[in-house]
């Protein structure tokens, strides 16, 4: 009896490459640029300038006025993000010939939680969700909030320059925007015959990073495109922040070890042939000085 194609196919396997094609391409430039500070307690406490005492012009023999500066104590609570992964032991032991089922599941879990952090970094609001932390939109004070137009307006270089100038100190500035906004900047460059994609190499990152006027640009597509500005409900925001742990914006982390996710293998479940893993990150955000963060809202997309 001749060998049938159907029988031969049973003895053959598809050509498979070792590894997994990632469906979500996530840049790590945010974690390369944003500094993180370790805190041991439940909250991170720091002191911020509130008012600066001034002098006065005076005439001869006139009494001098006395005044002192004011400060305020700021407390930022450390919050927790975590999840668990249950994997059948039969799958772990019999279907890890090409790649580790457990390792890939845990890596994907951490990646998904990293995306959640990116969203909370911008949109977090303790008044809405007390389990999270305040993000850039909530941390930006009114005096540091700029508007592109009463009803939204297309981005211009002048708007970007005003946003950058709103963050007083020069060093450590970073721009954060959506990919659509970066395309608008590229279009403005092309219209003027300038550089369409200026990049530099950032230390400890190892790949080109987008720049505007020498300032690194972080792409964060979790910045909404549905912000309402006047009669328009299709606008977005651009943030300029001073990434600095002394008097700027920085992340917080707690627990043992270095910054990032902590992995714990909890072991077998009582009634199932399943191994449970837990992924936890104790994280938060701090804004040391209010002049280190500015927002340009009402950018049309």
Beta strands, then each sheet from edge to edge (+ up, - down):
strand 1: 36-38
strand 2: 43-51
strand 3: 70-77
strand 4: 79-88
strand 5: 145-147
strand 6: 173-177
strand 7: 199-201
strand 8: 208-212
strand 9: 215-219
strand 10: 227-229
strand 11: 232-242
strand 12: 249-253
strand 13: 262-268
strand 14: 274-287
strand 15: 293-300
sheet 1: 1+ 12+ 14- 4+
sheet 2: 1+ 12+ 14- 13+
sheet 3: 2+ 3-
sheet 4: 5+ 15+ 11- 6+ 9+ 8- 7+
sheet 5: 5+ 15+ 11- 10+
end
